[in-house]
Amino acid sequence: MDVVLRAATPEDAEAVATVRVAGWWGAYPGLLPSPLLHALDVPDEAARRRARWAEQHADPRGTDLVAEVDGLVCGWAVAGHSRDPERPQDGELYGLYVIPRLWSAGIGHRLMVAVEEHLRAQGYTRAHLWVLDGNARAAEFYEQHGWVEDGGTQLDRRGEHELRENRRVRDLARPG
């Protein structure tokens, strides 16, 4: 399988939304309330992404990547400067998703390596990310890439739902 990584463009909004929604449906049943999953909508997600494109890409330290197989977007990762007030000097991996039928095919690994390389190139020596509490598959993936829990937690509020997330950190000076 030939995987091509490239910078995302506004024209990728629907494909990225599809990957993200498929990733949520693959990873979160049983972890998220069913109404939250059923409320996911690819066209709405794509429209929000297009509407916020300039705002989300204003900081040149960020990266927004898609992975393609046979010309079809099947993975996505986005990272940049930390939004966590406890770690203001860090880089942050905001999201990494691969369509479930291609899990364990190396696409997530390729995206992770590219994000880490980008963050290093931007001068970050540390980075962090957030994992939904109970998402053992993601936690294991990140652990294998050198991202370890540091005890930080946050609540991600999605309407009436509160999602507990655990912070993982990575020393970017150390090889993965």
C-alpha positions as a Markdown table, in Angstrom:
| # | Residue | x | y | z |
|---|---|---|---|---|
| 1 | Met | 0.0 | 0.0 | 0.0 |
| 2 | Asp | 1.4 | 3.3 | -1.1 |
| 3 | Val | 0.7 | 6.1 | 1.5 |
| 4 | Val | 1.1 | 9.7 | 0.4 |
| 5 | Leu | 1.2 | 12.4 | 3.1 |
| 6 | Arg | 0.6 | 16.0 | 2.1 |
| 7 | Ala | -0.6 | 19.3 | 3.5 |
| 8 | Ala | -4.4 | 19.5 | 3.8 |
| 9 | Thr | -6.2 | 22.2 | 1.7 |
| 10 | Pro | -9.6 | 23.7 | 2.1 |
| 11 | Glu | -10.8 | 21.4 | -0.7 |
| 12 | Asp | -10.1 | 18.4 | 1.7 |
| 13 | Ala | -12.7 | 19.6 | 4.2 |
| 14 | Glu | -15.3 | 16.9 | 3.3 |
| 15 | Ala | -12.7 | 14.1 | 3.2 |
| 16 | Val | -11.2 | 15.2 | 6.5 |
| 17 | Ala | -14.7 | 15.4 | 8.1 |
| 18 | Thr | -15.4 | 11.9 | 6.8 |
| 19 | Val | -12.2 | 10.5 | 8.3 |
| 20 | Arg | -12.9 | 12.2 | 11.6 |
| 21 | Val | -16.5 | 11.1 | 11.8 |
| 22 | Ala | -15.5 | 7.5 | 10.8 |
| 23 | Gly | -12.8 | 7.6 | 13.4 |
| 24 | Trp | -15.2 | 8.6 | 16.1 |
| 25 | Trp | -17.7 | 5.9 | 15.1 |
| 26 | Gly | -14.9 | 3.3 | 15.1 |
| 27 | Ala | -13.3 | 4.3 | 18.4 |
| 28 | Tyr | -16.0 | 5.7 | 20.6 |
| 29 | Pro | -19.1 | 3.5 | 20.8 |
| 30 | Gly | -19.5 | 2.6 | 24.4 |
| 31 | Leu | -17.2 | 5.4 | 25.4 |
| 32 | Leu | -19.4 | 8.3 | 24.3 |
| 33 | Pro | -23.2 | 8.8 | 24.7 |
| 34 | Ser | -25.0 | 7.5 | 21.6 |
| 35 | Pro | -26.8 | 10.8 | 21.0 |
| 36 | Leu | -23.4 | 12.5 | 20.7 |
| 37 | Leu | -22.2 | 10.0 | 18.0 |
| 38 | His | -25.5 | 10.1 | 16.2 |
| 39 | Ala | -25.3 | 13.9 | 16.0 |
| 40 | Leu | -22.0 | 13.8 | 14.0 |
| 41 | Asp | -22.6 | 15.0 | 10.5 |
| 42 | Val | -20.0 | 15.1 | 7.7 |
| 43 | Pro | -21.5 | 18.0 | 5.7 |
| 44 | Asp | -21.8 | 20.2 | 8.9 |
| 45 | Glu | -18.3 | 19.2 | 10.0 |
| 46 | Ala | -16.9 | 20.1 | 6.5 |
| 47 | Ala | -18.7 | 23.4 | 6.5 |
| 48 | Arg | -17.3 | 24.3 | 9.9 |
| 49 | Arg | -13.8 | 23.3 | 8.8 |
| 50 | Arg | -14.1 | 25.5 | 5.6 |
| 51 | Ala | -15.5 | 28.4 | 7.5 |
| 52 | Arg | -12.6 | 28.4 | 10.1 |
| 53 | Trp | -9.8 | 27.5 | 7.7 |
| 54 | Ala | -8.0 | 30.9 | 7.8 |
| 55 | Glu | -8.3 | 31.1 | 11.6 |
| 56 | Gln | -7.1 | 27.6 | 12.1 |
| 57 | His | -4.1 | 28.1 | 9.8 |
| 58 | Ala | -3.0 | 31.6 | 10.8 |
| 59 | Asp | -0.1 | 30.3 | 13.0 |
| 60 | Pro | 2.7 | 29.1 | 10.7 |
| 61 | Arg | 4.0 | 26.7 | 13.5 |
| 62 | Gly | 1.0 | 24.5 | 12.8 |
| 63 | Thr | 0.6 | 21.5 | 10.5 |
| 64 | Asp | -2.5 | 20.0 | 9.0 |
| 65 | Leu | -1.8 | 16.8 | 7.1 |
| 66 | Val | -3.8 | 14.2 | 5.2 |
| 67 | Ala | -2.8 | 10.7 | 4.3 |
| 68 | Glu | -3.9 | 9.3 | 0.9 |
| 69 | Val | -4.0 | 5.8 | -0.4 |
| 70 | Asp | -4.8 | 5.4 | -4.1 |
| 71 | Gly | -5.7 | 9.1 | -4.2 |
| 72 | Leu | -8.3 | 8.9 | -1.4 |
| 73 | Val | -7.9 | 10.7 | 1.9 |
| 74 | Cys | -7.9 | 8.0 | 4.6 |
| 75 | Gly | -6.1 | 9.7 | 7.5 |
| 76 | Trp | -5.6 | 13.2 | 9.0 |
| 77 | Ala | -3.5 | 14.8 | 11.7 |
| 78 | Val | -3.4 | 18.4 | 12.9 |
| 79 | Ala | -0.9 | 20.0 | 15.4 |
| 80 | Gly | 0.5 | 23.3 | 16.4 |
| 81 | His | 1.2 | 25.4 | 19.5 |
| 82 | Ser | -0.2 | 24.3 | 22.8 |
| 83 | Arg | -3.7 | 25.4 | 23.9 |
| 84 | Asp | -3.1 | 24.1 | 27.4 |
| 85 | Pro | -2.4 | 26.8 | 29.9 |
| 86 | Glu | -0.4 | 24.4 | 32.0 |
| 87 | Arg | 2.1 | 23.7 | 29.1 |
| 88 | Pro | 2.4 | 27.0 | 27.2 |
| 89 | Gln | 5.8 | 26.2 | 25.7 |
| 90 | Asp | 4.7 | 22.9 | 24.2 |
| 91 | Gly | 3.5 | 21.8 | 20.8 |
| 92 | Glu | 0.2 | 20.0 | 20.8 |
| 93 | Leu | -1.2 | 17.2 | 18.7 |
| 94 | Tyr | -4.8 | 18.3 | 18.3 |
| 95 | Gly | -6.1 | 15.3 | 16.5 |
| 96 | Leu | -5.0 | 12.2 | 14.6 |
| 97 | Tyr | -7.6 | 9.9 | 12.8 |
| 98 | Val | -7.5 | 7.1 | 10.3 |
| 99 | Ile | -10.5 | 5.4 | 8.8 |
| 100 | Pro | -11.1 | 2.3 | 10.9 |
| 101 | Arg | -10.8 | -0.2 | 8.0 |
| 102 | Leu | -7.2 | 0.9 | 7.7 |
| 103 | Trp | -6.3 | 0.8 | 11.4 |
| 104 | Ser | -3.0 | -1.0 | 12.0 |
| 105 | Ala | -1.8 | -0.4 | 8.4 |
| 106 | Gly | 0.9 | 2.0 | 9.4 |
| 107 | Ile | -1.0 | 5.2 | 8.3 |
| 108 | Gly | -1.3 | 6.5 | 11.9 |
| 109 | His | 2.4 | 5.8 | 12.5 |
| 110 | Arg | 3.3 | 7.8 | 9.4 |
| 111 | Leu | 1.2 | 10.7 | 10.4 |
| 112 | Met | 2.6 | 10.6 | 14.0 |
| 113 | Val | 6.2 | 10.7 | 12.7 |
| 114 | Ala | 5.4 | 13.5 | 10.4 |
| 115 | Val | 3.8 | 15.6 | 13.1 |
| 116 | Glu | 6.6 | 15.0 | 15.5 |
| 117 | Glu | 9.2 | 16.0 | 12.9 |
| 118 | His | 7.2 | 19.1 | 12.1 |
| 119 | Leu | 7.0 | 20.1 | 15.8 |
| 120 | Arg | 10.7 | 19.6 | 16.2 |
| 121 | Ala | 11.4 | 21.7 | 13.2 |
| 122 | Gln | 9.3 | 24.5 | 14.8 |
| 123 | Gly | 11.6 | 24.4 | 17.8 |
| 124 | Tyr | 9.3 | 22.5 | 20.2 |
| 125 | Thr | 11.2 | 20.2 | 22.6 |
| 126 | Arg | 8.0 | 18.9 | 24.2 |
| 127 | Ala | 4.5 | 18.2 | 23.1 |
| 128 | His | 1.3 | 16.9 | 24.5 |
| 129 | Leu | -2.1 | 15.5 | 23.4 |
| 130 | Trp | -5.4 | 14.5 | 25.0 |
| 131 | Val | -6.9 | 11.0 | 24.9 |
| 132 | Leu | -10.6 | 10.2 | 25.8 |
| 133 | Asp | -10.7 | 8.4 | 29.1 |
| 134 | Gly | -11.2 | 4.7 | 28.4 |
| 135 | Asn | -9.9 | 4.8 | 24.8 |
| 136 | Ala | -7.4 | 2.0 | 25.3 |
| 137 | Arg | -6.6 | 1.5 | 21.6 |
| 138 | Ala | -5.5 | 5.1 | 21.3 |
| 139 | Ala | -3.6 | 5.1 | 24.6 |
| 140 | Glu | -1.6 | 2.1 | 23.4 |
| 141 | Phe | -0.9 | 3.6 | 20.1 |
| 142 | Tyr | 0.5 | 6.8 | 21.7 |
| 143 | Glu | 2.4 | 4.8 | 24.3 |
| 144 | Gln | 4.1 | 2.9 | 21.5 |
| 145 | His | 5.2 | 6.3 | 20.1 |
| 146 | Gly | 6.7 | 7.5 | 23.4 |
| 147 | Trp | 3.7 | 9.6 | 24.6 |
| 148 | Val | 3.1 | 8.9 | 28.3 |
| 149 | Glu | 0.4 | 10.0 | 30.7 |
| 150 | Asp | 1.5 | 12.8 | 33.1 |
| 151 | Gly | -1.7 | 12.9 | 35.3 |
| 152 | Gly | -3.2 | 15.9 | 33.6 |
| 153 | Thr | -6.9 | 15.7 | 32.9 |
| 154 | Gln | -9.5 | 18.0 | 31.3 |
| 155 | Leu | -13.2 | 18.0 | 30.5 |
| 156 | Asp | -14.2 | 18.5 | 26.9 |
| 157 | Arg | -17.7 | 19.9 | 26.9 |
| 158 | Arg | -19.8 | 18.9 | 23.9 |
| 159 | Gly | -23.2 | 20.4 | 24.5 |
| 160 | Glu | -24.7 | 18.7 | 27.5 |
| 161 | His | -22.0 | 16.0 | 27.5 |
| 162 | Glu | -18.7 | 16.2 | 29.4 |
| 163 | Leu | -15.9 | 14.0 | 28.1 |
| 164 | Arg | -13.0 | 13.3 | 30.4 |
| 165 | Glu | -9.6 | 13.3 | 28.7 |
| 166 | Asn | -6.1 | 12.3 | 29.9 |
| 167 | Arg | -3.0 | 14.2 | 28.9 |
| 168 | Arg | -0.1 | 12.4 | 27.3 |
| 169 | Val | 3.3 | 14.1 | 26.9 |
| 170 | Arg | 6.3 | 13.5 | 24.7 |
| 171 | Asp | 9.9 | 14.6 | 25.0 |
| 172 | Leu | 10.6 | 15.5 | 21.3 |
| 173 | Ala | 14.4 | 15.5 | 22.0 |
| 174 | Arg | 14.2 | 11.7 | 22.5 |
| 175 | Pro | 13.8 | 9.3 | 19.6 |
| 176 | Gly | 10.3 | 7.7 | 19.4 |
